[in-house]
Amino acid sequence: MRPQLLLTYDFPPMGGGIARWMGELARRYPQGSLVVSTGQVPGSDEVDERLPNRVDRLSVPARRLKTLQGVLAWSRQASVLTRTLDPEFIWCGTLKPAAYAAKWVRERVGTPFGVIAHGNDFLILRHQTHRSALKRRVAKGLLDAASVVVANSTWTRELCLSVLGELGVSLPEDRVRVVPLGTDPDFFHPGIDTSGVRSKYDLEPGRWLLTVTRLVPYKGVDTVLRALATLGAEYGDLRYAVVGSGDALAELKALAKKLGVAQRVRFLTEVPDADLPALYNLATAYVGLSRQSGLDVEGFGISFAEASACARPLVGARSGGIPDAVADGETGLLVNAEEPDEVVQALRRLLNDSRLATALGREGRARVERFQNWDRVTRDLRAIAHEFAGDVARSG
């Protein structure tokens, strides 16, 4: 069977949701059925040697793949790999910069390619193409050459269709597909002993809300802090753990102090992945209140799937792709993150009704086992690639 080729800027040991997704594909494609082309990152040898599929690292550092010189080097290497491996299909982990190399290969070798869309990337694309005729022409050329676009949520698909229409791209609507994301139910699961992380991170007894995220304004950690301040008098044992780092850390710490909840909050900025399952198990509820702000949006929210895998009830914002990650009334509660009262009411429901919280968590775990997992994501992408593998008639 001919392999598939994945061109991706984001790949472990890089952090972030896109890198995690791409790494899971390299781990879960059957051995020898995928080759990954990406840039150099310190510590990559240890990651690559554990994967069942080949990772072809360019001599170019990953950060330079977005430069003209980096794109040219990537395009040449992708051509060499394509002529050597004869892949049936090429996946682009993101539109830019990977699609430049994929389009180069398509024009010279004829191998079809697909683009994976994440949400904020197409918001940025829309912004750029509204401001620059040149970027509009370039984006149209890249997307016209693609055989399929795969979105990570229903919301992202609608955004893609809107941007494609604005650009005048000829891609039919049925070639914009949705592949919702997932997680690893073997790594994230309920019943994990939490005593180790309690001691390690100084998490005292009590009920803990949890958020795992980058600390940037649109992620909504400030809203959770305000909800905690409102609920504090009612629930004396309520605490909040925030796992992640980012530019907003100092601002969020200052807000917690201003609200009088600093003693109830732990900002955990140096947490290895190995500790995440126990931290999810520690939580009474997982809270993610990302809101769309300018060019920032939550395209899906992998942390919701991780929390569900650990049988935790969810409170999520009715924003972006989060409704694909949180089944309202089934695995969690969706709220308007711009309405603090809705957030407080949802948290109060879970804190007051342990049977509801348990039922939501149980259904979340079942959903991960049957659908919201990386094995299903991989099967979906492989099937789509097979479907369009012979698609060489369309021209960029």
N, C-alpha and C positions, 0 to 999 in steps of 0.2 A: 504494500500500500504506500502511495506517495505521501510524504510528510506535509505538514503545513509550516509556514514561516511566520514568526511573530516579531515585528519590529516595534520596539517599545523604548521610550525614553525612561519611563518609571519602572524600576525593577529592583528587587532586594539586592543588597542590603539597604537601599533607600527606604525611608518610611512613607507612610501615607496609604490611603485606600487604593489608589490606582496601582501602586507598586505591589501591594498585597494581592490584588486581583491577578496581576500578571504573573506573580510568583506562584500562585495557586494553579494557574493554567499549566505552567512548566512542571509542576509537581503531579498533576492529575491527568494530563494527556498520557495515553499509553506510551510506554517506553519506546523511543525512537520515532514517534509520530509527530514531534514538534521540535523545531530548532528556533531558539531565541537569539535575536540580534539586538545588542544594546551596547552602552558605553562602559568605560572603566569607572569603577567606584572602589575606594579603599575597603578591604575586607570581602571583596566579591568572590575570591577563590574558595573560601570556606562555604559560602552559600552555594556556589555552582556545583561543587563536587558532591553535594547531597541530593542533587536533583536527578531524576531518571532520564531527563532529556537534555540535549546539548545546549549550552549557552555559548554563543560566539561573541566574545567581547572585542570590540574595536580597540585599536590602540589609542583612540581619542577618548579623553575623559568625558563622562556623561554630560557634564555642564557645557561642553563645547558642541554638543550635537545640535544645539539651537542656533549656531553660527553658520554662515555661508560655507566656511571651510569644513565644518563638521558635517553639514548636510551633504556636501559633495563626497566626502570620504565615506559616509554611510551609504549613499546611493551606489557608489562603486562596489563596496563590500556586499551590499544586498544583491547586486547583479551577479557577482561571483558566486554567492551562495545559491542563487536561483539557478544558475547554469550548472552548478555542481550537483545540487540536491534534486532539481526538478520538482519543487513543491507544487501541490495542486492549488494552493491558495495562500494569500498573504494577509495577515491581520495587522492592523495599525493600532497600537495601544492607545494612541490619541491621534487626532487629526494632524496637529503640528507638534514636532517636526516629522513624524514617521511617514506621513502620506507623501511628502516630497520624494523620499526614497522609493516608496511603493509605486508612485506614478512613473518615476524614472524607469523602474523595472518593467512596468506594464507596457510602456512605449517601446522598450527594446527587446523584451523577451515574450511579452504577451500574457504573463501570469496575472489573473484577476486579484483584486484586493478589496478588503472591507475595512471600515473605520468604526472604532468603538467610541461612543460619545458618553460623556460623564455629567453634563449639566452646565457647570460654570464655564467649561471650554467653549460651548456654543453661545453662551451669553457674551463672553469676551469676543468671540468671532463676530457676532452681530454688531457689537460696539465698534470694532475695528473697521468692518466693511461699511458702516455708515459714515465713517470719517475719512476713508481713503478709497478712491477708485481703483488704485493699483491692488490693494489688499482684497478688494471685492473681486477683481478679475482672477487673482491667484486662488482665492478660496473657491470660486466657481470652477476653475480648472481642476483643482484637486478633487472636489466632490463629484464633478461630472465624470471623472475617470473611475470612481469607486463603483463597485458592483452592489454594495449593500452598506447601510449604516445600522449599527446595533446600539440601542440606547439602554441605559441601566435602569430605567423606570418609565412608567407611562408619561409622567410629566416631562421627562427629558425627550421622549419621542415627540411629543407635541411641540416642544421648543425646536427640535431639529426640523420638523416639517415646516414650521413657520420660517426658520432661517433659510431653508432650502428654497422655499417659495419666493422669499425676498431676493435671493440671489439668482433666481431663474434656473436653478439646477434641474436637469432633465430626469433625475432619479424618480421612478414611480413610487407612489405612496406605499405600496406593498413591499418595497425594498428597504423600508425603515422599520426595523424590528425592535422588540423589547426582550431583553434577557435580564430579569431582576437578579440581583446579587444574592449571595449567601454567606455561609461560614462553614467551619469544620466542626461537626457535632461530636467527633471523637476527642478533639482538643478542648472544646468548650462544652461542658456538661454539668448537670446538677450533682450535688452530693460531695463536693470537694471541701476538704477541711480548710477552714479559714483562719485557724489560730496562728499560722505562720505569718500571713500578711497583716493580721491585726497587730502582732508584736513588731514586725518589721517597720510598719508605717504608722505606728502609734494610733491605732483606730480603736478607741475605747468601746465598751459595750453600749448598745443602743440600736436604734433603727437608722440605717444609712441610705440616703439617696446617692446615686452614682451617675457621673457623666464621664465618658472617655472621649476626648476631643482635642483638637488644636485650640489654643487659647487665643482666639481672634474674635472681634466684636460680633460678627453675624451668628456665631454658634449659640448665643443665648444663655451663656452661663450667668450673666448678670440677672436675667429674669428668674432663674432658679434661686439665686441668692436672695432676691426680694421676696420670693414665695416662702423661703425658709424663715425670713424675718417675720412674715405675717403669721406663719404657723408655729413659731417658736414657743409662744406662751401656752398654746394648746397642747403641744407635744414636747415635753421637756427632754425626751430622749432622742429627738430627731437631729441627725447630723448629715453632712454633705461632703462626699469625697469627689474631687475633680482630678482625673488622671490625664495629664498632657502638659505641654508647654507651648509658649508662644509669646508674641509681643504684648498681649493684653494682660499678662500675669500681674504686673505691678498694679495696674488699674483695678483689676478684680480684687486683689488683696485689700486695696484701699477702700473699695466699695463694701467688702465684707466687714471691715472695721467700722465704717460709717454707719452701717445698718445694725451694728451691735451683734453680729453673728460670727465674728472671726474665730472665737473659741470653738465653734461648732463645725468649722470648715477645715478640710485638709486639702491643700494643693500638692499633688504628688507628681512631680515633674520628671523623675527618673525611674520609670517603671518598666522593667523588661517584659516582653511578651509572655514569658513563662509565668508571671504573677497575675496576668489578667483573668484567667478562669476563676481563681480564688476570690479576686476582688469582685467579680460579677456575682459570685455566690454569696458574698457578704451583703450585697445590696438588698434592701427591702423593695426598692423600685429603681428602674433605670430611667433617666430623664434626658431627653435630647430636644432642645427647643430652638434649633437653627431656624432663622428666618431669611427670606431673600432680602439682600441689601446691596443695591447697586449691581455689581457683576458677581457677587458672591451668593451661592445657593447650595443646599444639600441635595445632590443628585439622587441619592438613595439613603446612605447611612448604614455602613457595615456594622457599626457598634450595636445597632438595634438587633441585628441577627445574632450577634455574639451573646447579647444579654438574653435573648429568647432561647438560645441553645442551652443556657444555664437556668432556664425556667424562671426567669425574672419577669414580672409585669412591667410594661412599658408606658411611659408618658411621652408622646412625641408631638411635634408641631405639625399642624396641617399646612405644610409648606413644601415646595419643591417635590422631590421624589419620596419623601418620608411616608406618605400614605401607602406606598408599595412595600415599605419595610414594616409598618405597624398596621395590622388589621384592626380597625377601630371596633372596640367591643368584643374582640376575639382574642387578640394577643396583647392589647394595650388600649390606651385612651388617647385620642387625638384632640388637640386643643389649638386655639388661636394663640400663638406665642406673643401676639401684641396685646392680648387681654389678660393681665395678671390674675384677675379674678377666676378665669377659666382654669388657669394653671393651679391655683390654690384649691379650687373645688375638685379637680381631678386627683390631686395628691391626697386630699382629705378622704376621698372615696376609697382609695387604696389603703390608706392608713387605718381607716375605720372598719374596713370589710376584708378581713384576711381570707375569707372564702373566695371572694371575687379576685383578689390578688393571686391566690393560688391557682384558680381556674385559668386566668389569663396566662400565667407562667406555664402552666401545663400545656395549654393549646399552642403557645409559642414554641415550646420544645417539640411538640408533635409536628408543627409546620416546618420546622428546620429539618427534622428527620425525613419528611416526605417530599419537600420541595426547596426550602430556602437553604441550600447547601452547595458547596463548590463542585461536587460531582455532577449535579444537575446542570449547573452553569456551564461546565466543560462540555457535557453532552450537547447542550443547546448550541454552543458555538461551533463544535465539530460538525453538527448536522447542517448548520447554516453554511459553513464553508464547503461542505460536500455539495450542497444544493447549487452553489454558485461557482463551483470549481471549473465548470466548462464554459463559463460566461466570458467569452473573449470577443463577442461581437460589438459590444459598446465601446466607444472610443472616447478618450479624453481629449 
